[in-house]
Amino acid sequence: MNKPWILGLTGGIGSGKSAVASHFGNLGVHLVDADHAARWVVEPGRPALTQIAEHFGSDVLQADGQLDRAALRQRIFEHPEERRWLENLLHPLIGEEIVRDLASAQSPYAILVSPLLIESGQHRMTQRVLVVDAPEAVQIQRTMARDQVSEEQVGAILKAQASREKRLEAADDVLVNDRDLKWLQREVERLHAFYLTLRGGQA
């Protein structure tokens, strides 16, 4: 069997990226979620967690030894240099984890799902990029409803992610998600049929 080619799937917060990924998964495509890899590398007992606790202090740990993501998120949003320190530690480890998982794919193509596909350089592991896009007002509304967070918090997250322009520049395909789920799933099926015709991700 030919080695599967890799599609990078990304989109800003609240764009509907997870719904798109989940439907590709239902169609039998091997999914690798960079967020899962990011969680796995900071599990208790993994070296990264020890380094994070040494650097930020034990108040970024919960009582059971797990990472307190909310506490860490607050620290790095307030201090950009701390975010860079954390990214320098984690990105290579997450990259290794992703490569291992992609190597086990059995489908004609595999998808790397990553909110930071462009910013982290992970798009370099892919042969093609699909961006799920939505108007910013829609992103903010969806995220506030889903995560019960304030508009300010959503704004801060949007600022930390690549701008829409930057993402769209990197895209080979764009899926504008401003309608209902049924429509979105039909679009995914249309793209899937097209992707199955590609060799190495290029038309």
Residue pairs with C-beta under 8 A, 6 or more apart in sequence:
1 106
2 108
2 199
4 30
4 102
4 105
4 106
4 107
4 108
4 109
4 110
5 108
5 109
5 110
5 127
5 128
5 198
5 199
5 200
5 201
6 102
6 109
6 110
6 111
6 112
6 125
6 126
6 127
6 128
6 201
7 109
7 110
7 111
7 112
7 126
7 127
7 128
7 129
7 130
7 195
7 201
8 111
8 112
8 114
8 117
8 122
8 123
8 125
8 126
8 128
8 129
8 130
9 17
9 20
9 21
9 24
9 111
9 112
9 113
9 114
9 117
9 129
9 130
9 132
10 17
10 113
10 114
10 115
10 116
10 117
10 118
10 123
10 129
10 130
10 131
10 132
10 167
11 17
11 20
11 115
11 131
11 132
11 133
11 134
11 167
11 177
12 115
12 133
12 134
12 136
12 139
12 158
12 161
12 162
12 164
12 167
13 115
13 139
13 143
13 154
13 157
13 158
13 161
14 134
14 138
14 139
14 140
14 141
14 142
14 143
14 146
14 154
15 132
15 133
15 134
15 139
15 177
16 132
16 134
16 142
16 177
16 184
17 113
17 115
17 132
18 113
19 177
19 181
19 184
20 130
20 132
20 175
20 177
20 184
20 188
21 31
21 33
21 111
21 113
23 184
23 185
23 188
23 189
24 31
24 111
24 188
24 192
25 31
27 188
27 189
27 192
28 107
29 107
29 109
29 110
29 111
29 192
30 102
30 104
30 105
30 106
30 107
30 110
30 111
31 110
31 111
31 113
32 98
32 101
32 102
32 105
32 110
32 111
32 112
32 113
33 113
33 114
34 94
34 98
34 112
34 113
34 114
34 115
34 116
34 117
34 120
34 122
35 113
35 114
35 115
37 94
37 97
37 98
37 101
38 90
38 94
40 46
40 97
41 48
41 90
41 93
41 94
41 97
42 48
42 49
42 52
42 67
42 90
43 49
43 66
44 64
44 65
44 66
48 89
48 90
48 93
49 61
49 67
51 89
52 60
52 67
52 72
52 86
52 89
53 60
53 61
55 85
56 72
56 75
56 82
59 68
59 71
60 67
60 68
60 71
60 72
60 75
61 67
61 68
62 68
72 86
75 82
76 82
76 83
76 86
77 83
77 156
77 160
83 160
87 120
91 120
91 121
94 120
95 122
95 125
98 112
98 122
98 125
99 125
102 110
102 112
102 125
108 195
108 196
109 195
109 196
109 198
109 201
112 122
112 125
112 126
114 120
114 122
115 161
116 122
116 161
116 162
117 123
117 126
117 129
117 170
118 129
118 162
118 166
118 167
118 170
119 161
119 162
123 129
123 170
126 201
127 200
127 201
127 202
128 172
128 173
128 195
128 198
128 201
128 202
129 170
129 171
129 172
129 173
130 171
130 172
130 173
130 174
130 175
130 191
131 167
131 168
131 170
131 171
131 173
131 174
131 175
132 175
132 177
133 164
133 167
133 168
133 174
133 175
133 176
133 177
134 142
134 176
134 177
134 178
135 178
136 158
136 164
138 178
139 154
139 158
140 151
140 154
140 155
140 158
143 149
143 154
143 157
144 150
144 151
144 154
168 174
173 191
175 184
175 187
175 188
175 191
177 184
197 203
